[in-house]
């Protein structure tokens, strides 16, 4: 009799545990679905990569004029803003799908640019040497163009800016 009661009690406990497990699984599935919906909503709020690249262009163009005016603190500011916006652009969209279906991972491209062209440009700014700055800036423009080409956007052609985009900022020292 005691054995039978223990068997019944065990069955009741296991049944209740099974029900709790099923409820917990349903709760977990609902929570996952809600999180997926929230992630999709947040992704919809992110700027496009073209938006972030517009910020890169703005800061990088202003850098040219700040350096040519000998305003090295402002040049340093625009250099840092450019580097930060490049990183933001790659965080927004780190992998681009190419026409052939393959993926172009922008992270190693950015790392290479940071280790070469941006390092050279920063050195010229730190030396406050406009003669060294110009070729370093143009090297960076070449790196930008190479990335555009790799991303199947060769029509986004880079050039030395003709006028500063920041009409309200005085570039003079």
Secondary structure in CASP SS format (residue, H / E / C, confidence):
PFRMAT SS
TARGET T0000
AUTHOR 0000-0000-0000
METHOD secondary structure of the structure
MODEL  1
X C 1.00
X H 1.00
X H 1.00
X H 1.00
X H 1.00
X H 1.00
X H 1.00
X H 1.00
X H 1.00
X H 1.00
X H 1.00
X H 1.00
X H 1.00
X H 1.00
X H 1.00
X H 1.00
X H 1.00
X H 1.00
X H 1.00
X H 1.00
X H 1.00
X H 1.00
X H 1.00
X H 1.00
X H 1.00
X H 1.00
X H 1.00
X H 1.00
X H 1.00
X H 1.00
X H 1.00
X H 1.00
X H 1.00
X H 1.00
X H 1.00
X H 1.00
X H 1.00
X H 1.00
X H 1.00
X H 1.00
X H 1.00
X H 1.00
X H 1.00
X H 1.00
X H 1.00
X C 1.00
X C 1.00
X C 1.00
X H 1.00
X H 1.00
X H 1.00
X H 1.00
X H 1.00
X H 1.00
X H 1.00
X H 1.00
X H 1.00
X H 1.00
X H 1.00
X H 1.00
X H 1.00
X H 1.00
X H 1.00
X H 1.00
X H 1.00
X H 1.00
X H 1.00
X H 1.00
X C 1.00
X C 1.00
X C 1.00
X H 1.00
X H 1.00
X H 1.00
X H 1.00
X H 1.00
X H 1.00
X H 1.00
X H 1.00
X H 1.00
X H 1.00
X H 1.00
X H 1.00
X H 1.00
X H 1.00
X H 1.00
X H 1.00
X H 1.00
X H 1.00
X H 1.00
X H 1.00
X H 1.00
X C 1.00
X C 1.00
X E 1.00
X E 1.00
X E 1.00
X C 1.00
X C 1.00
X C 1.00
X C 1.00
X C 1.00
X E 1.00
X E 1.00
X E 1.00
X H 1.00
X H 1.00
X H 1.00
X H 1.00
X H 1.00
X H 1.00
X H 1.00
X H 1.00
X H 1.00
X H 1.00
X C 1.00
X H 1.00
X H 1.00
X H 1.00
X H 1.00
X H 1.00
X H 1.00
X H 1.00
X H 1.00
X H 1.00
X H 1.00
X H 1.00
X C 1.00
X C 1.00
X H 1.00
X H 1.00
X H 1.00
X H 1.00
X H 1.00
X H 1.00
X H 1.00
X H 1.00
X H 1.00
X H 1.00
X H 1.00
X H 1.00
X H 1.00
X H 1.00
X H 1.00
X H 1.00
X H 1.00
X H 1.00
X H 1.00
X H 1.00
X H 1.00
X C 1.00
X C 1.00
X C 1.00
X C 1.00
X C 1.00
X C 1.00
X C 1.00
X C 1.00
X C 1.00
X C 1.00
X C 1.00
X C 1.00
X C 1.00
X C 1.00
X C 1.00
X C 1.00
X C 1.00
X C 1.00
X C 1.00
X C 1.00
X C 1.00
X C 1.00
X C 1.00
END
